[in-house]
């Protein structure tokens, strides 16, 4: 989620997105890929080598990279479009994006490229900062042709726009009557981007639709709220319906044709209450209410707005930790909640991919919503603090573990992320009344590194120990029982 300091979005997000396109939803239940969004550290030449080495050690094997149009376009700050061949890759300055994607190719990591805001000034309707207002469809189509030609062999999948239901990335979000405006703008951008990739020679491009933020409103009241109303997000399911030309009952509300999409991308962030939190508003979708999105996609397919069985890609997710005073939980809870969220996604047969946002925390920013008022929203979802110190999540990420109460027993689930095939992992338990951990069981994972079993041992905490074939030791932090 790129944040908007002052008038421009500056915190480039990278995501470890493993794109493993599942043509049917059922295949997602047997394994999911994890996208890692590493932030500016992967684009900066002085921090990239260490960050890549860290990610490789943590078991990362795919990236989500956000490519802001304005970052590479010629004369991006000019109000007048310069004379250039807009569909020609040679006309753009790809800079560090080329270096990063080349490194990903060297490591044989898959890449999902999310092409997003801000647009060049000359490609917006009002020519005003932050350059996210009604980007021109034709200009975007030509840009996507250049993107497709330039990165055809280095990108596994593309996504069109980051959080188009958020006013920091696309405007206007609302019409004067308080109904959503951004969904139809986004539909035009998506169709233009898809056409551009086809023009680049990609016969069957894998393109994700959505990339939606998790919460928002179905309608606003400009007469009551005035200008503030126009700075609210559109609820993701309201956005989905309107972008697919469906009414509130998921019935066709126009003559729109069926969209060709390879998957629906969503950012299932939750609240500090935890990943099982379900928002009261029925059109909001957090990690704990993913079934809402599954049902919505099924209804949209029944209306012939999208193909049947479209998988869900959770392309951006993270749990905020302290020192974030608005949404942060303790570092210990962050590690527990992140694993629970991944387990929720794994158990959902519709989900093809999970994600982790940030290696290192952002600098502290303002409260949620600050970005649309010219401020910054710092995310403390990283595996490291802003100063580089390691959190418990750094040790939990390669070997996530959940312990769930199951009657009188507990159900344990986990993953050895760095494993390249079936392997043995040791589960340790600290029994009630003891201060020491002891071996509970050594279990063999499946070929994707996942494992699970039930245990009747009464424990206070559990942790996982795994040693790689090269001898590297991975030991997760203590994890307690969740309800």
Secondary structure, DSSP 4 states (H G I P E B T S, - for coil): ---EETTEE----EEB------SSGGGGGG--EEEEE-GGGGTSHHHHHHHHHHHHHTT--EEEEEEEHHHHSTTTT-SS--SS-TT-GGGS--HHHHHHHHHHHHTT-EEEEEEESPPPGGGSSS--TT--BS--HHHHHHHHHHHHHHHTTT-SEEEE-S-TTSTTTSB--B-TTSSB-HHHHHHHHHHHHHHHHHHTT-TT--EEEEEE-S--BS---HHHHGGGGGGSPBPHHHHHHHHTTB-TTS-B-S-PPPB--SEEEE----BTTBTT---SSTT---GGGHHHHHHHHHHHHHTTSB-TTPPEEE------BTT-TTT-B-HHHHHHHHHHHHHHHHH-TTEEEEEEE-SBPPPP--STTGGGGT-------SSB-TTSPBPHHHHHHTT-EEEEEETTEEEEEEE-TT-SS--EEEEEEEETT-SS-EEEEEEE--TTSEEEEEE---EEEEEEEEE-TT--EEEPPPB--B-
